[in-house]
Amino acid sequence: MNQQQRSLIKICGLSTEETVDAAIAAGATHIGLVHFEKSPRHISLEDAAKLRRRVPAEVKVVQLLVNADPKLTSQAIATVRPDVIQFHGSETPEWVKIVRKQTGLEVWKAFGLRDQASLESSSRYVGAIDRILFDTPAKALPGGNGVAFDWSLLAGHDHPIPWGLAGGLDTENVTEALKTTNTPLVDVSSGVESAPGVKDVDKIAAFCQAVREFDASR
C-alpha cells in the first residue's frame, strides 16, 4: 500500500479529553469539534480551544459550525484556532468562499445527498471550498443522525472537488462504504457512540482499525 491509499479518518463530535486522546491514539487524521447548541455534541468555544491544545500538529482539528453568522464564525476561528472550518448548514458557495479567502483556512462543506440531481448540483461549490462531505440529508439535526444514504450514487462519479463520506458510518459498514465509493475520507460521529453525544473509546478504536485493515488489503 502506498501513502496515497491511506484513508483519512475524521472522528467528529468529540467533547472530552479521553475521547480526543483515544481518537488520536487510534490513528484518526482529523478531530471534529461541534459548536451548535441543538446538537448533543455541542461544546463551547472555550472548551473546544482546550481540547484543541491536546491535538498534535500532524492531526487536523475541524471546527464544525451550522449557519453561523459572521461574528460567531470569526469568534470560533479566533478562539479555537482550527485547521479546518466545516460548515454544516445551508451556507451558500458565495459565503464559504469569502470565509476561505479572508481566513486562509481550509474550508469544508457538508452536503446532503438525495439523488443524482443533488450530486450534480454540488458542483456549484467548485472553487469555493477545499472539501465537500457527502452526508445523509438533514432531518431533525444537520448530521449525527446515524443514517446512511445510497452510496451507489457516488460509485464511479468524477469528483470535481476533493471529498469525503459521512452519514451513518460505523465499524460494521465502513469497509463496504470504502469499497463502494472509494472515498478518500470517512467521517464518523454517532457510529462510535454509546449514547447520543457520548463517544465510546473502544468503538473509536474499532472503527479506525477497520479502516486501516481495508487500507492494508488494497
C-alpha positions in Angstrom: 0.0 0.0 0.0 1.4 3.4 -0.8 0.8 6.6 1.1 -1.9 7.8 -1.4 -4.1 4.8 -0.4 -4.1 5.7 3.3 -7.7 6.8 4.1 -8.3 9.9 6.0 -10.4 9.4 9.2 -12.4 12.1 10.9 -13.9 11.4 14.3 -16.5 14.1 14.8 -18.3 15.5 17.8 -15.7 14.8 20.4 -16.2 16.5 23.7 -13.8 15.1 26.3 -10.0 14.8 26.8 -10.3 11.0 27.0 -12.1 10.6 23.6 -9.8 13.1 21.9 -6.8 11.2 23.1 -8.4 7.9 22.1 -9.1 9.1 18.5 -5.5 10.3 18.1 -4.1 7.1 19.5 -6.3 5.0 17.1 -5.0 6.8 14.1 -7.6 9.5 13.3 -6.3 12.1 10.9 -9.0 14.7 11.8 -10.7 15.6 15.1 -14.1 17.3 14.8 -15.5 19.7 17.4 -19.1 20.8 17.2 -20.4 24.2 18.1 -24.2 24.1 17.6 -26.4 24.3 20.6 -29.1 22.0 19.3 -26.6 19.1 18.9 -25.9 16.7 21.7 -22.3 17.0 20.7 -22.2 20.8 21.2 -19.3 22.2 23.2 -18.5 25.8 24.0 -15.7 27.5 22.0 -13.7 27.8 25.2 -13.9 24.0 25.8 -13.1 23.4 22.1 -10.0 25.5 22.5 -8.9 23.4 25.5 -9.3 20.2 23.5 -7.6 21.7 20.5 -4.5 22.2 22.5 -4.2 18.4 23.1 -4.0 17.7 19.4 -0.6 17.2 17.8 0.4 19.1 14.7 0.0 16.0 12.5 -3.7 15.7 13.3 -6.0 18.4 11.9 -8.7 20.0 14.1 -12.0 20.7 12.3 -14.4 23.2 13.9 -18.0 22.5 12.8 -20.5 25.4 12.6 -24.1 25.4 11.4 -25.5 28.6 9.8 -23.2 30.7 12.0 -23.3 34.4 11.4 -20.0 36.3 10.6 -19.5 37.3 14.2 -19.7 33.8 15.5 -17.6 32.4 12.7 -14.8 34.9 13.5 -15.1 34.2 17.2 -14.8 30.5 16.6 -11.7 30.9 14.5 -10.0 33.3 16.9 -10.8 31.2 20.0 -10.3 27.6 18.8 -7.7 28.3 16.0 -8.8 25.2 14.0 -7.0 23.9 10.9 -10.4 23.5 9.1 -13.8 25.2 9.3 -16.6 22.8 8.4 -20.0 24.4 7.5 -22.9 22.0 8.1 -26.0 24.1 7.3 -27.4 25.9 4.3 -24.3 28.1 3.7 -24.0 29.3 0.2 -21.0 28.9 -2.1 -20.6 32.7 -2.0 -20.4 32.8 1.8 -18.0 29.9 2.3 -15.7 31.3 -0.4 -15.5 34.6 1.4 -14.6 32.8 4.7 -12.0 30.8 2.9 -10.4 33.8 1.2 -10.4 36.0 4.3 -9.1 33.4 6.8 -6.8 31.3 4.7 -8.1 28.3 6.5 -9.1 25.0 4.9 -12.9 25.1 4.4 -15.2 22.1 4.2 -18.9 22.0 3.4 -21.3 19.1 4.3 -23.8 18.4 1.6 -26.9 16.2 1.9 -27.1 13.8 -1.0 -30.6 12.7 -2.0 -30.3 11.7 -5.7 -28.3 12.1 -8.9 -29.6 15.6 -9.4 -28.4 16.8 -6.0 -25.0 15.2 -6.7 -24.7 17.2 -9.9 -25.8 20.4 -8.1 -23.0 20.0 -5.6 -20.6 21.2 -8.3 -21.7 24.8 -7.6 -19.2 24.7 -4.7 -16.2 24.2 -7.1 -13.7 26.9 -6.3 -15.4 27.8 -3.0 -14.3 25.0 -0.7 -11.4 22.6 -0.1 -13.5 19.5 0.5 -17.2 18.5 0.3 -18.6 15.9 2.7 -21.4 13.9 1.2 -23.9 13.2 4.0 -27.4 12.0 4.6 -29.9 14.8 4.1 -30.6 16.6 7.3 -33.8 15.9 9.3 -34.1 17.0 12.9 -30.4 17.7 13.1 -27.7 18.5 10.4 -25.6 15.4 10.9 -25.0 12.9 13.6 -28.3 11.1 12.9 -26.8 7.6 12.3 -28.5 7.1 8.9 -26.7 6.2 5.7 -27.7 7.3 2.2 -27.4 5.4 -1.1 -23.7 5.1 -1.6 -24.1 3.8 -5.1 -24.8 7.4 -6.1 -21.1 8.0 -5.7 -19.8 4.9 -7.4 -17.7 6.0 -10.4 -18.5 9.6 -10.0 -15.9 12.0 -11.4 -15.5 14.4 -8.4 -14.6 18.0 -9.3 -13.9 18.8 -5.6 -11.9 16.8 -3.0 -14.5 15.0 -1.0 -15.3 12.7 1.9 -18.1 10.4 3.1 -20.3 10.9 6.2 -23.7 9.8 7.4 -24.4 6.6 9.2 -21.0 5.1 9.1 -19.9 2.6 11.8 -17.4 -0.2 12.3 -19.8 -2.8 10.6 -20.4 -0.9 7.4 -17.3 1.3 6.8 -15.5 -1.4 4.8 -18.4 -1.7 2.5 -18.6 2.1 2.2 -15.0 2.3 1.3 -15.3 -0.4 -1.3 -18.5 1.0 -2.9 -17.4 4.7 -3.1 -13.6 4.7 -3.0 -13.9 7.7 -0.7 -10.6 9.2 0.4 -12.1 10.3 3.8 -14.6 8.8 6.2 -16.3 10.9 8.8 -18.0 9.2 11.8 -19.9 10.6 14.7 -22.9 8.6 16.1 -21.4 5.4 14.8 -18.8 5.5 17.6 -21.1 6.4 20.4 -22.7 4.5 23.3 -25.5 7.2 23.6 -26.2 10.5 21.7 -23.1 12.7 22.2 -21.3 10.1 24.3 -18.3 8.8 22.4 -17.0 5.2 23.2 -13.2 4.8 23.1 -13.5 1.1 22.1 -15.8 1.9 19.2 -13.4 4.7 18.1 -10.5 2.2 18.1 -12.5 -0.5 16.3 -13.7 2.0 13.6 -10.1 3.2 12.9 -8.8 -0.4 12.9 -11.5 -1.4 10.3 -10.4 1.5 8.0 -6.7 0.6 8.4 -7.3 -3.1 7.7 -9.1 -2.1 4.5 -6.2 0.2 3.5 -3.8 -2.7 4.1 -5.9 -5.0 1.8 -5.7 -2.7 -1.2 
